[in-house]
Amino acid sequence: MLRGVRLLIFGLTACVASAQVDWRFAHPNADLRVNVNLQAVLKSPAVAEMVKKAQAGPKDQAAQMQFVMGLLSSVDRVSISARQLSAKAKEPDVLVLIAGRFDPASLQSMFPSTGTSHVKQVGPHEVLIGEGASFNQALQRLAGPPVPGLSDELEQSDIWFAGNAALMSQPAASQSVPPAFRAMRAFSFGMNLTDSTELNVILTAADAAGASQMLQSFRESMAPLTQTPQAAAMLAQALDMKQDGAKVRVHFVAPPELMRMAQAQAASGSFAQQLQPLMGMMGLPGASNAAPAQNPRSTVRTPTIADPPSTGKIMIYGLDDGPHEVKTK
């Protein structure tokens, strides 16, 4: 079940919250925290286009999509805390807090009663998912006093994640990080899904000199995108990068041309397949296999996700059209 969570986190191509998240559940020394406003994601133009296409497809596909959207429509927010236990650990220690207008008992019933994973109602409309001692410790923190010092200025974005230096020091990450960014001590990413998608990034270095190096590297990486006057003008209007002491702040507002391209690409893809990581994260049936709840004779097959660490590939099995491979970095 938690493999789906890892797929969302490390594919990052992994949800906000109108209300403040109760981060007491999170690890005190979390390497990565994620917060997604699921309803904002579902209502965004690109996702709305994918839903529209799926609903206009074959009858079975439309029924499947109706079932999946019915499940997701009751989830407001998904918050995640992840910690890498050691360099040799195959999987991170992950805690997930799901909040919404659903019946917690019905969500709990979708999870197996045996195994190492646990799910428990921790609020009127909140459930906590985790494993082992980490899960029990999270329950104890939720019963204790508020935790200071966890707020982030981008946290209220529709999609937000933030990490620290420990995450960047992992072997897989350290090998791919450009030299100028090895001075980074923390990062925060926020995306707001409106008609013009807005991105904000804050990179924190050890000192101002490190921040200056990161900013220079950013500017150099943008140079190939400004080879024509039209592209240079569009980027100058959409992108703002500046140094703020030991921090680099990046603000980007997607121009209309880019938004039209994104929506066209979203409409050409399979929404059911793109929902797989999210559905797996919450332990729910996959979109391409889910059957309408009102049909008791339908067979629901929950896809399984296998990710052999030696191959760098993630395989999703149990789909109607056969196994699917997701390549990772």
C-alpha positions in Angstrom: 0.0 0.0 0.0 2.7 2.5 0.9 4.6 1.7 -2.3 1.9 3.9 -4.0 2.9 6.7 -1.6 6.5 6.4 -2.6 5.5 6.5 -6.2 3.8 9.8 -5.6 6.6 11.3 -3.6 9.7 10.3 -5.5 8.1 10.4 -9.0 7.0 13.8 -8.1 4.8 13.3 -10.1 2.8 13.0 -6.9 -2.1 17.2 -2.5 -4.2 21.9 0.4 -5.7 22.9 2.3 -8.3 25.4 3.0 -7.6 24.6 6.7 -4.3 24.4 8.5 -2.8 20.9 8.5 -2.3 19.3 11.9 1.4 18.5 11.4 1.6 16.9 14.8 1.3 13.6 13.0 4.5 14.2 11.0 8.0 13.0 11.9 9.8 15.5 14.1 12.7 15.2 11.7 10.9 14.6 8.4 13.0 14.7 5.3 10.0 15.5 3.1 6.5 16.9 3.7 3.8 17.0 1.1 0.4 18.7 1.2 -2.1 18.4 -1.7 -5.5 20.2 -2.1 -7.1 17.3 -4.0 -10.2 19.3 -4.9 -8.2 22.1 -6.4 -6.3 19.5 -8.5 -9.5 17.9 -9.7 -11.0 21.2 -10.7 -7.9 22.5 -12.5 -8.3 23.1 -16.3 -6.0 20.3 -17.3 -7.5 17.7 -15.1 -11.0 18.8 -15.9 -10.2 18.3 -19.6 -9.0 14.7 -18.9 -12.1 14.0 -16.9 -14.3 15.3 -19.7 -12.6 13.1 -22.2 -12.9 10.0 -20.0 -16.6 10.6 -19.4 -17.2 10.9 -23.1 -15.6 7.6 -23.8 -17.0 4.1 -23.9 -19.8 3.3 -21.5 -17.7 1.0 -19.3 -15.0 3.7 -19.1 -17.5 6.4 -18.2 -18.9 4.2 -15.4 -15.4 3.5 -14.1 -14.6 7.2 -14.1 -17.8 8.0 -12.3 -16.9 5.5 -9.6 -13.4 6.9 -9.1 -14.5 10.5 -9.1 -17.1 9.6 -6.5 -14.3 8.3 -4.3 -12.0 11.3 -4.8 -14.7 13.9 -4.5 -15.0 13.2 -0.8 -11.3 13.7 -0.1 -10.2 17.3 0.5 -6.6 17.0 1.5 -3.7 14.5 1.5 -0.7 15.3 3.7 2.4 13.2 3.8 5.5 13.0 6.0 8.5 10.9 4.9 11.7 10.1 6.6 14.6 8.0 5.2 15.6 5.6 8.0 19.0 4.8 6.7 21.1 4.8 3.5 20.5 1.1 3.2 16.7 1.2 3.8 14.8 0.2 0.6 11.8 2.2 1.5 11.2 5.4 3.5 9.2 5.6 6.6 5.9 7.3 5.5 2.9 8.7 7.3 -0.2 9.8 5.5 -3.1 12.0 6.8 -6.2 12.0 4.7 -8.9 14.6 5.4 -12.3 15.2 3.8 -16.0 14.8 4.0 -16.0 11.0 3.8 -17.1 8.4 6.4 -13.8 7.4 8.1 -15.2 3.9 8.8 -15.9 3.3 5.1 -12.4 4.4 4.2 -10.9 2.1 6.9 -12.8 -0.8 5.5 -10.9 -0.6 2.2 -7.6 -1.5 3.9 -6.6 -5.0 4.8 -7.0 -6.0 8.5 -3.7 -7.8 8.5 -0.1 -6.8 7.6 2.3 -4.1 8.8 0.2 -1.1 7.6 -2.3 0.5 9.9 -5.1 3.0 9.4 -7.0 4.7 12.2 -9.6 7.5 12.5 -7.9 10.5 14.3 -10.6 13.1 13.8 -14.2 13.5 12.7 -13.2 13.2 9.1 -9.5 12.3 9.2 -7.6 9.0 9.0 -4.0 8.3 9.6 -2.1 5.7 7.6 1.4 4.4 8.6 3.4 1.4 9.7 4.9 -0.1 12.9 6.3 2.0 15.7 6.3 5.1 13.6 2.5 4.9 13.3 2.1 4.6 17.1 4.4 7.5 17.7 2.3 9.6 15.3 -0.8 8.8 17.3 0.9 9.9 20.5 2.0 13.2 18.9 -1.6 13.9 17.7 -2.7 13.5 21.3 -0.1 15.9 22.6 0.5 19.7 22.4 0.9 21.7 19.1 4.2 21.5 17.3 5.9 24.9 16.7 8.2 25.8 13.9 6.7 23.6 11.1 5.0 26.4 9.1 6.1 27.2 5.6 5.1 30.3 3.5 4.2 28.1 0.5 2.3 25.5 2.4 -1.2 26.8 1.5 -0.5 26.2 -2.2 -2.7 23.7 -4.0 0.3 21.4 -4.3 3.2 21.8 -1.9 6.2 19.9 -0.8 9.3 20.8 1.2 12.5 18.9 2.0 15.8 19.3 3.8 19.5 18.6 3.2 19.2 14.9 4.4 17.0 14.2 1.3 19.5 15.8 -1.0 22.3 13.7 0.5 20.8 10.4 -0.5 23.1 8.6 -3.0 20.6 8.7 -5.8 19.9 12.4 -5.3 23.5 13.5 -4.6 24.7 12.1 -7.9 22.2 14.0 -10.0 22.4 17.3 -8.2 24.4 20.0 -10.0 27.5 21.2 -8.1 26.0 24.7 -7.6 23.0 23.2 -5.7 25.0 21.0 -3.3 25.1 24.0 -0.9 21.3 23.8 -0.6 20.0 23.1 2.9 16.3 23.1 2.3 13.7 23.6 -0.5 10.1 24.5 -0.7 7.8 24.1 -3.8 4.3 25.5 -4.2 2.0 25.2 -7.2 -1.4 26.9 -7.6 -3.7 25.5 -10.3 -5.7 28.3 -11.7 -6.3 29.4 -15.3 -2.7 30.4 -15.3 -0.7 28.0 -13.2 1.6 29.7 -10.7 4.8 28.1 -9.4 6.9 29.3 -6.5 10.2 27.8 -5.4 12.3 28.7 -2.4 15.8 27.3 -2.2 17.8 27.9 1.1 21.6 27.6 1.0 24.1 27.5 3.8 24.9 31.2 3.2 24.5 34.1 0.8 27.5 32.9 -1.3 25.8 29.5 -1.8 22.5 31.2 -2.8 24.4 33.4 -5.3 25.8 30.2 -7.0 22.4 28.6 -7.2 20.9 31.7 -8.8 23.7 31.9 -11.3 23.2 28.2 -12.2 19.4 28.8 -12.6 20.0 31.7 -15.0 22.5 29.6 -17.1 20.0 26.8 -17.3 17.4 29.2 -18.7 19.7 30.5 -21.4 18.8 27.9 -24.0 15.1 28.9 -23.7 15.8 32.5 -24.8 17.4 31.9 -28.2 14.6 33.7 -30.0 13.3 37.2 -29.2 9.7 35.9 -28.8 10.8 33.2 -26.3 13.0 35.6 -24.4 10.2 38.1 -24.1 7.7 35.5 -22.9 10.2 34.1 -20.3 11.0 37.6 -19.1 7.4 38.2 -18.4 6.6 34.8 -16.9 9.7 34.2 -14.8 11.2 36.1 -11.9 14.3 34.9 -10.1 16.0 36.8 -7.3 18.3 36.3 -4.3 17.0 37.0 -0.8 20.0 36.6 1.6 20.7 32.9 1.8 17.6 32.1 -0.2 16.8 32.0 -3.9 13.2 32.8 -4.8 11.7 31.7 -8.1 8.2 32.8 -9.3 6.7 31.6 -12.5 3.3 32.2 -14.0 2.6 30.0 -17.0 1.7 32.1 -20.1 -1.5 31.3 -22.0 0.4 29.5 -24.8 1.9 27.1 -22.4 -1.4 26.4 -20.6 -3.1 25.6 -24.0 -0.3 23.1 -24.7 -0.7 21.5 -21.3 -4.4 21.1 -21.6 -4.1 19.7 -25.1 -1.6 17.1 -23.9 -3.7 16.3 -20.8 -6.7 15.7 -23.1 -4.7 13.3 -25.2 -3.6 11.1 -22.3 -5.4 8.4 -20.3 -6.8 10.0 -17.1 -7.3 6.5 -15.7 -3.6 5.6 -15.9 -2.5 9.0 -14.6 -4.7 8.5 -11.5 -2.9 5.2 -10.6 -0.3 6.8 -8.3 -3.0 8.8 -6.4 -5.3 5.8 -6.0 -2.5 3.6 -4.9 -1.4 6.1 -2.4 -4.8 6.0 -0.7 -5.1 2.2 -1.0 -8.1 2.5 -3.3 -8.9 0.4 -6.4 -7.2 1.6 -9.6 -9.1 3.8 -12.0 -8.8 1.5 -14.9 -10.1 -1.5 -12.9 -12.6 0.1 -10.6 -16.2 -1.0 -11.1 -19.3 1.0 -10.2 -20.3 0.5 -6.6 -23.9 -0.1 -7.5 -23.1 -3.2 -9.6 -22.6 -6.1 -7.1 -21.6 -8.5 -9.9 -18.7 -6.4 -11.1 -15.2 -7.7 -10.3 -12.9 -5.2 -8.7 -9.2 -5.9 -9.2 -6.8 -3.7 -7.3 -3.6 -3.2 -9.2 -0.3 -3.9 -7.5 2.9 -1.9 -7.9 6.3 -3.4 -8.0 9.4 -1.4 -8.0 12.6 -3.5 -8.1 15.3 -1.1 -6.8 18.0 -2.6 -9.0 16.2 -1.8 -12.3 15.0 1.7 -11.7 11.6 0.8 -13.1 8.2 0.7 -11.5 5.7 -1.8 -12.8 2.0 -1.6 -12.2 0.2 -5.0 -12.6 -3.4 -6.0 -12.6 -4.6 -3.5 -15.2 -7.1 -4.5 -17.9 -4.7 -3.7 -20.7 -1.7 -5.4 -19.2 1.3 -4.3 -17.1 2.5 -0.7 -17.3 6.0 0.5 -16.7 6.8 3.8 -15.1 10.3 5.0 -15.6 12.0 6.8 -12.6 15.1 8.8 -12.1 
